[in-house]
Structure formats: structure tokens, C-alpha cells
Amino acid sequence: MDLRYTDDQQAYREAVRGFADEVSRAKAYATEAATRVTSLGIQVHGAMGLTRGYPAEKLFRDARMLTIPDGTTEIHKLVLGRELTGINALH
């Protein structure tokens, strides 16, 4: 099985290579904002906001879950720090 990239895939990888900091910034901002907003929604609804099956509760679970795929928000902050300062916090 050939695991090499096609020419189109390689061109895409090269085109997006320089955008790691923008992607990290966007994901961190969007997922943290969604978590903050849905948390406030739960607080507005009080105890009902925590009821399983209630829209506010489901939206909060979904928003919280989005902070994990493709790297946690903390990892994205480390990527941003490395891009801005040139210092790798993990080594």
C-alpha cells in the first residue's frame, strides 16, 4: 500500500503549513467562548439548566466536548506561545 501524498494533498499541506498559530488561536477562542456562553445559559435556567435532555444542558456538553478534539485548549495555547516567542514550553 502506497502511503505517499498525492500532488494535490502535498500542495495543500504546504499551503496551510504556515497557519498553525491562526488555527490554534481560532480554535481556542471559539471553544472557550462557546463554553462560557453555554455555562451562562445554564446559570440563567437555574436547576432546570442541568436537567438531562434540556437544550441548555446539551449545548453545554457539546461545547465542552469541543475543547478536546484536535488538541485541548491548553495545547493550543502552548502552540501559540511557541509561535510568538520561539520558546518550546515542553522541552
C-alpha positions in Angstrom: 0.0 0.0 0.0 1.4 3.4 -1.0 1.2 5.9 1.8 2.7 8.9 0.0 0.7 12.0 -0.6 -0.7 12.8 -4.0 0.4 16.1 -5.6 -2.8 17.8 -4.6 -2.5 16.6 -1.0 1.1 17.7 -0.8 0.3 21.1 -2.3 -2.5 21.6 0.3 -0.2 20.6 3.2 2.4 23.1 2.0 -0.2 25.9 1.6 -1.6 25.5 5.2 1.7 24.8 6.9 2.2 28.4 8.0 -1.2 28.8 9.6 -0.7 26.8 12.8 -0.9 29.9 15.0 -4.0 31.2 13.4 -5.8 27.8 13.6 -4.8 27.5 17.3 -6.0 31.0 18.1 -9.3 30.4 16.3 -10.0 27.1 18.0 -9.0 28.3 21.4 -11.2 31.4 21.1 -14.2 29.7 19.6 -14.4 26.7 22.0 -13.7 28.8 25.1 -16.4 31.3 24.0 -18.9 28.5 23.4 -18.2 27.1 26.8 -18.6 30.4 28.6 -21.8 31.3 26.8 -23.5 27.9 27.4 -22.4 28.0 31.0 -24.1 31.3 31.4 -27.2 29.8 29.7 -27.3 27.0 32.3 -27.0 29.6 35.1 -29.9 31.6 33.7 -32.1 28.5 33.7 -31.0 27.5 37.2 -31.6 23.9 38.2 -33.6 23.3 35.0 -30.4 24.1 33.0 -28.9 20.9 34.5 -31.8 18.7 33.6 -30.7 15.9 31.2 -32.3 16.4 27.8 -32.8 20.2 28.4 -31.4 22.2 25.4 -29.1 24.3 27.6 -27.5 21.2 29.2 -27.0 19.5 25.8 -25.4 22.6 24.3 -23.1 22.9 27.3 -22.0 19.3 27.0 -21.4 19.8 23.2 -19.5 23.0 23.7 -17.3 21.4 26.5 -16.6 18.4 24.3 -15.3 20.7 21.5 -12.4 21.8 23.7 -10.9 18.3 23.4 -10.7 17.1 19.8 -7.7 18.4 17.7 -5.9 19.2 21.0 -7.0 20.7 24.2 -7.2 24.5 24.5 -4.1 24.3 26.7 -2.1 22.6 24.0 -3.3 25.3 21.5 -2.1 28.0 24.0 1.3 26.3 24.1 1.4 26.3 20.2 0.6 30.0 20.2 3.3 30.7 22.8 5.9 28.8 20.8 4.9 30.7 17.6 5.0 34.1 19.3 8.2 33.6 21.4 10.1 30.8 19.7 10.4 29.0 23.0 9.0 25.5 23.3 7.4 25.0 26.8 7.5 21.2 26.6 11.3 20.9 26.2 
